[in-house]
Structure formats: C-alpha cells, structure tokens
Amino acid sequence: MGYVSVVIRNKNESDALGKMLPMLFHYYKDDIAEVIVVDNQSTDNSVAIAKQYGCKVITIDKFTYGKALNLGIEHAIQNYVLLLSAHALPVGASFFKSAIAVFENDRHLAGVRFVNSFANYQDAYNRADSINNPLEKGLMNACAMINKKVWEQYPFDESLGFSEDKYWSALVIKHGYTIRNVTETFFYFAKRDQTATINRFKNESIANGVINNRKPQPLLKILFSSFYTMTVVNLITFFKRIGYEAKLLKAKLAIRKALKQNTSKQ
C-alpha cells in the first residue's frame, strides 16, 4: 500500500481528470495510498471518471479552495497529503520519495513546495533550508504536500477566495513550523479563456490585498493605468507585431526561394 493520500479539487474538469488520473496511477501506484476527489457539484462526467479510476469522491457545496482542501484532508488516511489541481501532474520517479525524505528529516516541516519555474528553482538553490517569505513564495496548492498533523492544528482558511496556500504557509511559520522547496517538479496544463483569466486576477488580487492588509489603489491611478494600457501600450504592441510579421514574411520568402532553387537543380 502507498504512503501518500492525494486530494484533488474539481469542478467540471472531466477532460483534465481523464488525462491525468491514468498517468498518476500508472507512474505512482506504489506511492499513492488513495486519491480523493473533492467535487464542486460538477455537471459533466468528472465524477464518473474519478470513480472509474477508483478515486474516493466527496461532494462539496458553497465552495472555497480552503473548504475543499479541508474536507479532502479530513478524509485522508495518510499523514502526508499531496494537494493537487485537476490540471497538474507530478513528474519523475523520485517525486514522492524525495518529498517524504524531506519530511522525515525535519519534524518541524509543515509543507513542501515543488519547483514550477526556473526562478523557483533558483530560490530553492539559494534558500535550501526553508522559505522565509511565505506570503509571496509559500505553498502553491496546485501541487504541494503537507503534514496532516500540522493541518489538524491549523486548517486552511475557508473564507478566502484565493491564496489560502500562502496564508496557511505564513500561519504555520508564525507558529514555529517550516515550509521548504523540494526540487521535484510537475506539469501544469490549465487553459483559461479571457473571462476566467480576468476573474482569477480579480479574486487573487482581492485575497492578496486582504491577507497583506493593503489599501485600495486611488481611483485616478487605476483609470490612468488602464487608459494608458488600452491606448499607448496596445498601440506599441500593435506596431511591434506588424514588424514581427514583416520579418516572418521575409523569412518565408527566403525559404521559398531556397526550396525553389533546390528543386530546379534536380
């Protein structure tokens, strides 16, 4: 039996689940004890797909990220719990083993963040011991592992719309625990349309503002910034794009000429 419980938050992600679950079980069947899908009243066939692969499905209403995570972790049978987005997939044979080794060597470790960018990799190299600016570089719950014993003392905040991971990181560090980077990685393959991207920006900004107790920006600054972007910045971008397309056209004509010369020699 595996030694890690996996908790996946889900709403209408049947396509993503259908791609990641078979790979997750194929590559990590010896590491994973169970997969718990916390489903936010999906109307697609997400639940059927989760059950097809033997996942435990828990339904949630009045969703927040913190509430979904708390519900999933509550039902986890293992102490080490991987928090995973339906759009994320661990990479590499040592992914789970490396994370567990870090936990086993640090009894004050509350959670680990996995590398997801070159900048994050540099940060892990420069600060191998622990993360000391959790509100900026704490856990990213798209793919993070936590110690359930610490969570039992400090569950995730259920009132925040976003950034429950960073807030939790700051909370546990404040109470003497640590958050560390682990140099294992994951694929993140979320695709958002324009509306979803804007909504995410709005909700993340509100949550981060609340957590950091930021004052709202002056109205005139917001209006000026948006007007400047819509006019000057977009105009500059437009002409840069024209320049790029002109260079690309020149390259295509050069390709055509070279291929034409090559065929004429044959």
C-alpha positions as a Markdown table, in Angstrom:
| # | Residue | x | y | z |
|---|---|---|---|---|
| 1 | Met | 0.0 | 0.0 | 0.0 |
| 2 | Gly | 1.2 | 3.5 | -0.8 |
| 3 | Tyr | 2.1 | 6.1 | 1.8 |
| 4 | Val | 0.6 | 9.3 | 0.4 |
| 5 | Ser | -3.0 | 10.5 | 0.1 |
| 6 | Val | -3.8 | 12.7 | -2.8 |
| 7 | Val | -6.5 | 15.3 | -2.7 |
| 8 | Ile | -7.8 | 16.8 | -6.0 |
| 9 | Arg | -10.2 | 19.8 | -6.2 |
| 10 | Asn | -12.5 | 19.6 | -9.1 |
| 11 | Lys | -15.4 | 21.3 | -10.9 |
| 12 | Asn | -16.3 | 20.2 | -14.5 |
| 13 | Glu | -12.8 | 19.0 | -15.3 |
| 14 | Ser | -13.6 | 15.7 | -16.9 |
| 15 | Asp | -11.1 | 16.3 | -19.7 |
| 16 | Ala | -8.3 | 17.1 | -17.4 |
| 17 | Leu | -9.1 | 14.2 | -15.0 |
| 18 | Gly | -9.3 | 11.8 | -17.9 |
| 19 | Lys | -5.8 | 12.8 | -18.9 |
| 20 | Met | -4.0 | 13.0 | -15.6 |
| 21 | Leu | -5.6 | 10.2 | -13.5 |
| 22 | Pro | -4.4 | 7.3 | -15.7 |
| 23 | Met | -0.8 | 8.7 | -15.7 |
| 24 | Leu | -0.9 | 9.4 | -12.0 |
| 25 | Phe | -1.8 | 5.8 | -11.1 |
| 26 | His | 0.5 | 4.3 | -13.8 |
| 27 | Tyr | 3.6 | 6.1 | -12.6 |
| 28 | Tyr | 2.9 | 6.3 | -8.9 |
| 29 | Lys | 0.8 | 3.2 | -8.0 |
| 30 | Asp | 3.4 | 2.2 | -5.4 |
| 31 | Asp | 3.5 | 5.7 | -3.8 |
| 32 | Ile | -0.2 | 6.5 | -3.6 |
| 33 | Ala | -2.5 | 5.0 | -1.0 |
| 34 | Glu | -5.6 | 6.8 | -2.2 |
| 35 | Val | -6.9 | 9.6 | -4.4 |
| 36 | Ile | -9.7 | 11.8 | -3.0 |
| 37 | Val | -11.6 | 14.0 | -5.5 |
| 38 | Val | -13.5 | 16.9 | -3.8 |
| 39 | Asp | -16.1 | 17.7 | -6.4 |
| 40 | Asn | -17.9 | 21.0 | -6.6 |
| 41 | Gln | -21.2 | 19.8 | -8.0 |
| 42 | Ser | -19.8 | 19.1 | -11.5 |
| 43 | Thr | -22.4 | 18.8 | -14.3 |
| 44 | Asp | -20.0 | 16.9 | -16.7 |
| 45 | Asn | -18.8 | 13.3 | -16.2 |
| 46 | Ser | -16.0 | 14.2 | -13.8 |
| 47 | Val | -17.4 | 12.0 | -11.0 |
| 48 | Ala | -17.8 | 9.0 | -13.3 |
| 49 | Ile | -14.2 | 9.4 | -14.5 |
| 50 | Ala | -12.9 | 9.7 | -10.9 |
| 51 | Lys | -14.8 | 6.6 | -9.9 |
| 52 | Gln | -13.6 | 4.7 | -12.9 |
| 53 | Tyr | -10.1 | 5.0 | -11.6 |
| 54 | Gly | -11.1 | 4.1 | -8.0 |
| 55 | Cys | -11.0 | 7.5 | -6.5 |
| 56 | Lys | -13.0 | 8.4 | -3.4 |
| 57 | Val | -15.4 | 11.2 | -4.4 |
| 58 | Ile | -16.7 | 13.8 | -1.9 |
| 59 | Thr | -19.2 | 16.4 | -2.9 |
| 60 | Ile | -18.9 | 19.9 | -1.6 |
| 61 | Asp | -21.3 | 22.9 | -1.7 |
| 62 | Lys | -20.6 | 26.6 | -1.0 |
| 63 | Phe | -17.1 | 26.0 | -2.4 |
| 64 | Thr | -13.9 | 27.8 | -1.4 |
| 65 | Tyr | -10.5 | 26.4 | -2.0 |
| 66 | Gly | -9.8 | 26.3 | 1.7 |
| 67 | Lys | -13.0 | 24.5 | 2.4 |
| 68 | Ala | -12.5 | 21.9 | -0.3 |
| 69 | Leu | -8.9 | 21.2 | 0.9 |
| 70 | Asn | -10.0 | 20.9 | 4.5 |
| 71 | Leu | -12.8 | 18.4 | 3.5 |
| 72 | Gly | -10.4 | 16.3 | 1.4 |
| 73 | Ile | -7.6 | 16.3 | 4.0 |
| 74 | Glu | -10.1 | 15.4 | 6.8 |
| 75 | His | -10.9 | 12.1 | 4.9 |
| 76 | Ala | -7.3 | 11.3 | 4.1 |
| 77 | Ile | -6.0 | 8.1 | 5.7 |
| 78 | Gln | -2.3 | 9.0 | 5.4 |
| 79 | Asn | -0.3 | 11.7 | 7.3 |
| 80 | Tyr | 1.4 | 13.0 | 4.1 |
| 81 | Val | -1.2 | 14.5 | 1.7 |
| 82 | Leu | -0.5 | 15.8 | -1.8 |
| 83 | Leu | -2.7 | 18.6 | -2.8 |
| 84 | Leu | -3.3 | 18.6 | -6.5 |
| 85 | Ser | -5.2 | 20.6 | -9.1 |
| 86 | Ala | -7.0 | 18.6 | -11.8 |
| 87 | His | -4.6 | 20.4 | -14.2 |
| 88 | Ala | -1.4 | 19.3 | -12.5 |
| 89 | Leu | 0.6 | 16.1 | -12.8 |
| 90 | Pro | 3.8 | 15.2 | -10.9 |
| 91 | Val | 6.9 | 14.4 | -13.0 |
| 92 | Gly | 9.7 | 11.9 | -12.3 |
| 93 | Ala | 10.1 | 8.6 | -10.5 |
| 94 | Ser | 11.5 | 10.2 | -7.3 |
| 95 | Phe | 8.8 | 12.8 | -6.9 |
| 96 | Phe | 7.1 | 11.3 | -3.8 |
| 97 | Lys | 10.2 | 9.7 | -2.3 |
| 98 | Ser | 12.1 | 13.0 | -2.4 |
| 99 | Ala | 9.3 | 14.8 | -0.7 |
| 100 | Ile | 8.8 | 12.2 | 2.0 |
| 101 | Ala | 12.5 | 12.1 | 2.7 |
| 102 | Val | 12.5 | 15.9 | 3.4 |
| 103 | Phe | 9.5 | 15.4 | 5.8 |
| 104 | Glu | 11.2 | 12.6 | 7.6 |
| 105 | Asn | 14.3 | 14.6 | 8.2 |
| 106 | Asp | 12.5 | 17.7 | 9.6 |
| 107 | Arg | 10.0 | 17.2 | 12.4 |
| 108 | His | 9.0 | 20.9 | 12.2 |
| 109 | Leu | 8.2 | 20.7 | 8.4 |
| 110 | Ala | 4.6 | 21.6 | 7.7 |
| 111 | Gly | 4.6 | 21.5 | 3.9 |
| 112 | Val | 6.7 | 21.4 | 0.8 |
| 113 | Arg | 6.5 | 23.4 | -2.4 |
| 114 | Phe | 7.5 | 21.8 | -5.7 |
| 115 | Val | 9.6 | 23.6 | -8.3 |
| 116 | Asn | 7.5 | 25.1 | -11.1 |
| 117 | Ser | 9.8 | 27.6 | -12.8 |
| 118 | Phe | 13.4 | 28.4 | -13.2 |
| 119 | Ala | 13.1 | 31.3 | -10.8 |
| 120 | Asn | 11.6 | 28.9 | -8.2 |
| 121 | Tyr | 14.5 | 26.5 | -8.9 |
| 122 | Gln | 17.0 | 29.3 | -8.2 |
| 123 | Asp | 15.1 | 30.2 | -5.0 |
| 124 | Ala | 15.3 | 26.5 | -3.9 |
| 125 | Tyr | 19.1 | 26.6 | -4.6 |
| 126 | Asn | 19.7 | 29.8 | -2.7 |
| 127 | Arg | 17.4 | 29.0 | 0.2 |
| 128 | Ala | 17.6 | 25.3 | 0.7 |
| 129 | Asp | 16.7 | 25.3 | 4.4 |
| 130 | Ser | 13.3 | 27.0 | 4.4 |
| 131 | Ile | 11.1 | 29.6 | 2.8 |
| 132 | Asn | 11.1 | 32.9 | 4.7 |
| 133 | Asn | 8.7 | 35.0 | 2.7 |
| 134 | Pro | 5.6 | 32.8 | 2.7 |
| 135 | Leu | 3.1 | 35.3 | 1.5 |
| 136 | Glu | 5.0 | 35.5 | -1.7 |
| 137 | Lys | 6.7 | 32.2 | -2.1 |
| 138 | Gly | 4.8 | 29.8 | 0.2 |
| 139 | Leu | 3.0 | 26.7 | -0.9 |
| 140 | Met | 1.2 | 26.6 | -4.3 |
| 141 | Asn | -1.7 | 24.2 | -3.8 |
| 142 | Ala | -1.9 | 23.3 | -7.4 |
| 143 | Cys | 0.8 | 20.9 | -6.3 |
| 144 | Ala | 2.0 | 20.8 | -2.7 |
| 145 | Met | 2.4 | 18.3 | 0.0 |
| 146 | Ile | 1.5 | 18.9 | 3.7 |
| 147 | Asn | 1.8 | 17.2 | 7.0 |
| 148 | Lys | -1.7 | 16.3 | 8.2 |
| 149 | Lys | -0.7 | 16.5 | 11.9 |
| 150 | Val | 0.2 | 20.2 | 11.4 |
| 151 | Trp | -3.0 | 20.8 | 9.4 |
| 152 | Glu | -5.0 | 19.4 | 12.3 |
| 153 | Gln | -3.8 | 22.3 | 14.4 |
| 154 | Tyr | -4.0 | 24.9 | 11.6 |
| 155 | Pro | -6.6 | 24.0 | 8.9 |
| 156 | Phe | -6.8 | 26.2 | 5.8 |
| 157 | Asp | -8.8 | 29.4 | 5.9 |
| 158 | Glu | -12.2 | 28.8 | 4.4 |
| 159 | Ser | -13.2 | 32.4 | 4.0 |
| 160 | Leu | -10.6 | 33.4 | 1.4 |
| 161 | Gly | -11.5 | 33.3 | -2.2 |
| 162 | Phe | -7.9 | 32.6 | -3.2 |
| 163 | Ser | -4.3 | 32.5 | -1.8 |
| 164 | Glu | -5.3 | 30.1 | 1.0 |
| 165 | Asp | -2.0 | 28.4 | 0.4 |
| 166 | Lys | 0.1 | 31.5 | 1.0 |
| 167 | Tyr | -1.9 | 32.4 | 4.1 |
| 168 | Trp | -1.5 | 28.9 | 5.5 |
| 169 | Ser | 2.2 | 29.0 | 4.9 |
| 170 | Ala | 2.5 | 32.2 | 6.8 |
| 171 | Leu | 0.3 | 30.9 | 9.6 |
| 172 | Val | 2.3 | 27.7 | 10.2 |
| 173 | Ile | 5.7 | 29.5 | 10.0 |
| 174 | Lys | 4.4 | 32.0 | 12.6 |
| 175 | His | 3.8 | 29.1 | 14.9 |
| 176 | Gly | 7.3 | 27.6 | 14.6 |
| 177 | Tyr | 6.9 | 25.3 | 11.6 |
| 178 | Thr | 8.8 | 25.4 | 8.3 |
| 179 | Ile | 7.9 | 25.4 | 4.6 |
| 180 | Arg | 10.6 | 24.1 | 2.2 |
| 181 | Asn | 11.2 | 23.9 | -1.5 |
| 182 | Val | 11.7 | 20.4 | -3.0 |
| 183 | Thr | 13.5 | 20.2 | -6.3 |
| 184 | Glu | 10.9 | 17.9 | -7.9 |
| 185 | Thr | 8.5 | 19.3 | -10.5 |
| 186 | Phe | 5.1 | 18.9 | -12.1 |
| 187 | Phe | 3.3 | 19.8 | -15.3 |
| 188 | Tyr | 0.6 | 22.4 | -15.0 |
| 189 | Phe | -1.7 | 22.4 | -18.1 |
| 190 | Ala | -4.6 | 24.6 | -17.2 |
| 191 | Lys | -6.1 | 26.5 | -20.1 |
| 192 | Arg | -8.2 | 29.6 | -19.3 |
| 193 | Asp | -10.3 | 31.8 | -21.5 |
| 194 | Gln | -10.3 | 35.5 | -21.2 |
| 195 | Thr | -13.2 | 35.7 | -18.7 |
| 196 | Ala | -11.6 | 33.0 | -16.5 |
| 197 | Thr | -8.3 | 34.8 | -16.6 |
| 198 | Ile | -9.8 | 38.1 | -15.6 |
| 199 | Asn | -11.9 | 36.5 | -12.8 |
| 200 | Arg | -8.8 | 34.8 | -11.4 |
| 201 | Phe | -6.8 | 38.1 | -11.5 |
| 202 | Lys | -9.7 | 39.8 | -9.6 |
| 203 | Asn | -10.1 | 37.1 | -7.0 |
| 204 | Glu | -6.4 | 36.6 | -6.4 |
| 205 | Ser | -5.9 | 40.4 | -6.1 |
| 206 | Ile | -8.7 | 40.7 | -3.5 |
| 207 | Ala | -7.4 | 37.8 | -1.5 |
| 208 | Asn | -3.8 | 39.0 | -1.5 |
| 209 | Gly | -4.9 | 42.5 | -0.6 |
| 210 | Val | -6.9 | 41.2 | 2.4 |
| 211 | Ile | -4.0 | 39.0 | 3.5 |
| 212 | Asn | -1.5 | 41.8 | 3.3 |
| 213 | Asn | -3.9 | 44.4 | 4.6 |
| 214 | Arg | -3.3 | 46.6 | 1.5 |
| 215 | Lys | -5.1 | 49.8 | 0.9 |
| 216 | Pro | -7.1 | 50.1 | -2.4 |
| 217 | Gln | -5.3 | 52.0 | -5.2 |
| 218 | Pro | -6.5 | 55.6 | -5.9 |
| 219 | Leu | -9.3 | 55.6 | -8.5 |
| 220 | Leu | -7.4 | 58.1 | -10.7 |
| 221 | Lys | -4.3 | 55.8 | -10.8 |
| 222 | Ile | -6.5 | 52.8 | -11.8 |
| 223 | Leu | -8.2 | 54.8 | -14.6 |
| 224 | Phe | -5.0 | 56.3 | -15.9 |
| 225 | Ser | -3.2 | 53.0 | -15.9 |
| 226 | Ser | -6.0 | 51.2 | -17.8 |
| 227 | Phe | -6.3 | 54.1 | -20.3 |
| 228 | Tyr | -2.5 | 54.1 | -20.9 |
| 229 | Thr | -2.5 | 50.3 | -21.5 |
| 230 | Met | -5.5 | 50.5 | -23.8 |
| 231 | Thr | -4.0 | 53.2 | -25.9 |
| 232 | Val | -0.2 | 53.7 | -25.8 |
| 233 | Val | 0.8 | 50.2 | -24.7 |
| 234 | Asn | -1.5 | 48.4 | -27.1 |
| 235 | Leu | -0.5 | 50.7 | -30.0 |
| 236 | Ile | 3.2 | 50.0 | -29.4 |
| 237 | Thr | 2.3 | 46.2 | -29.2 |
| 238 | Phe | 0.4 | 46.5 | -32.5 |
| 239 | Phe | 3.3 | 48.1 | -34.4 |
| 240 | Lys | 5.8 | 45.5 | -32.9 |
| 241 | Arg | 3.5 | 42.8 | -34.1 |
| 242 | Ile | 3.5 | 44.3 | -37.6 |
| 243 | Gly | 7.3 | 44.4 | -37.5 |
| 244 | Tyr | 7.4 | 40.8 | -36.4 |
| 245 | Glu | 5.1 | 39.7 | -39.2 |
| 246 | Ala | 7.1 | 41.6 | -41.8 |
| 247 | Lys | 10.3 | 39.8 | -40.7 |
| 248 | Leu | 8.4 | 36.5 | -40.7 |
| 249 | Leu | 7.2 | 37.1 | -44.2 |
| 250 | Lys | 10.8 | 37.8 | -45.3 |
| 251 | Ala | 11.9 | 34.5 | -43.8 |
| 252 | Lys | 9.1 | 32.6 | -45.5 |
| 253 | Leu | 10.0 | 34.2 | -48.9 |
| 254 | Ala | 13.7 | 33.2 | -48.3 |
| 255 | Ile | 12.6 | 29.6 | -47.5 |
| 256 | Arg | 10.5 | 29.5 | -50.7 |
| 257 | Lys | 13.4 | 30.8 | -52.8 |
| 258 | Ala | 15.9 | 28.3 | -51.3 |
| 259 | Leu | 13.5 | 25.4 | -51.9 |
| 260 | Lys | 12.7 | 26.5 | -55.4 |
| 261 | Gln | 16.4 | 26.7 | -56.2 |
| 262 | Asn | 16.9 | 23.3 | -54.7 |
| 263 | Thr | 14.2 | 21.7 | -56.8 |
| 264 | Ser | 15.4 | 23.4 | -60.0 |
| 265 | Lys | 18.8 | 21.6 | -59.6 |
| 266 | Gln | 17.2 | 18.2 | -59.5 |
